Amino acid sequence: MMGGCCLNVITAESIIKIQKNCGYLLTLIQFSFTVGVGLINNLQISFVNSKFSIKLKPRNVPLPKWFFMVFLFFSSSVINNLVFKYNISFPIHIVFRSSTVIINMLLSWLIMKQKYSIQQISSVIIISIGLIITTLSVKKNQIEINHNSKDLNQWIFGIILLIISSILGAFMGIYGEYIFKKYPNTWKECLFYKHLLSLPIFFLFSPQILQQWKLIRKTPLISLDNYLPMFIMPTTLKKMKIQGIWIYIAINTISQFTCISGVQKISSIVTSVTLDLILNIRKFLSLLISVFLFKNPFSWWSWLGSLFVFSGVLGYAQATEKTRKKQSYLLRLNTCNMNHC
């Protein structure tokens, strides 16, 4: 999972460097590929008494329960790919996506009446401070780089989109935890149906997708040997020119599928908080890749804010694990007392 997710970050940033206005099209390609692969496991083909039939396998989860998941997943995915249009850099995107644990805690408190320890609350305060430091430091850089007020307003709108995406992601984590507890071992079904049921929604964005297709078609042609080792290529192909962005899109789509498959499988066997911890380790690696490999601007204040965010996430996960063990111990103790053991 880690390798696929990190490769996805590398190729996504490479795509954005060439053409940042391709969010809808890229999401559509990713969703279509995932559905295509998912059909292999979810199609039921039979040939009985000279009659050929093809249909989807019976579901373990009632279809209406997937619709809310589809809304959350589609909205979050589109927004995540759309924010780069508004001058949001990959580092700030990664840091904000690491903050879902704050919203996760608030929603669990409001909806599930969950109680939290002092360490958990302190960790969330640390994360909040880190987000404020990082956002203000990046905003300062943005003002210095772009004196145009229009660019700054776009950046602020991008930050608002990131906050909305984080809220949707937190809702999706809690709802997914509920689904997998009630219907165990259904992660493949979830992965397939939340992508399949999302595809018709793309018709609403047909004009934008067509426009983005035209923009990508205008990207520069580059010799094939810039992307593949020359020793494995026939001489006639070495100087063949292609639109390199399609190579990045292909690798990005496959790595995205590998990444989300791993995340979906893990989410079916652990709590949403534990999943947040695993994902934040991956996001920290992605942050390092984005800053050092792609030379994205990231000041010392930004690093300090990021350190607060990731430290807070680790502290929160540690406190949550302590609470879980304590609750498990009390449950066993009560059960033992009831059975007079």
MONOR-V334271 format. One record per backbone hydrogen bond with DSSP energy under -0.5 kcal/mol. CO is the residue of the C=O (numbers start at 0). NH is the residue of the N-H. If there is no record, write none. Layout:
co	nh
CO	NH
CO	NH
//
This chain:
co	nh
0	4
1	5
2	6
3	7
4	8
5	9
6	10
7	11
8	12
9	13
10	14
11	15
12	16
13	17
14	17
14	18
19	21
21	25
22	26
23	27
24	28
25	29
26	30
27	31
28	32
29	33
30	34
31	35
32	36
33	37
34	38
36	39
36	40
37	40
37	41
38	42
41	56
42	44
43	54
45	52
47	50
49	51
50	47
52	45
54	43
61	64
61	65
62	65
62	66
63	66
63	67
64	68
65	69
66	70
67	71
68	72
69	73
70	74
71	75
72	76
73	77
74	78
75	79
76	80
77	81
78	82
81	84
82	85
82	87
83	86
86	88
88	92
89	93
90	94
91	95
92	96
93	97
94	97
95	98
96	99
97	100
98	101
98	102
99	103
100	104
101	105
102	106
103	107
104	108
105	109
106	110
106	111
107	111
107	113
116	120
117	121
118	122
119	123
120	124
121	125
122	126
123	127
124	128
125	129
126	130
127	131
128	132
129	133
130	134
131	135
132	136
133	137
134	138
135	139
136	140
137	141
138	142
139	143
140	144
141	145
144	146
147	151
148	152
149	153
150	154
151	155
152	156
153	157
154	158
155	159
156	160
157	161
158	162
159	163
160	164
161	165
162	166
163	167
164	168
165	169
166	170
167	171
168	172
169	173
170	174
171	175
172	176
173	177
174	178
175	179
176	180
177	181
178	182
185	189
186	190
187	191
188	192
189	193
190	194
191	195
192	196
194	198
195	198
195	199
197	200
197	201
198	201
199	202
200	203
201	204
202	205
204	208
205	209
206	210
207	211
208	212
209	213
210	214
211	215
212	216
213	217
214	217
215	218
219	243
221	241
222	225
223	226
223	227
228	231
229	232
233	236
233	237
234	237
234	238
236	239
237	224
239	223
241	221
241	243
242	245
243	246
243	247
244	248
245	249
246	250
247	251
248	252
249	253
250	254
251	255
252	256
253	257
254	258
255	259
256	260
257	261
258	262
259	263
260	264
261	265
262	266
263	267
264	267
265	268
265	269
270	274
271	275
272	276
273	277
274	278
275	279
276	280
277	281
278	282
279	283
280	284
281	285
282	286
283	287
284	288
285	289
286	290
287	291
288	292
288	293
289	293
289	295
298	302
299	303
300	304
301	305
302	306
303	307
304	308
305	309
306	310
307	311
308	312
309	313
310	314
311	315
312	316
313	317
314	318
315	319
316	320
317	321
318	322
319	323
320	324
321	325
322	326
323	327
324	328
325	329
326	330
327	331
328	332
329	333
330	334
331	335
332	336
333	337
334	338
335	340
336	339
//
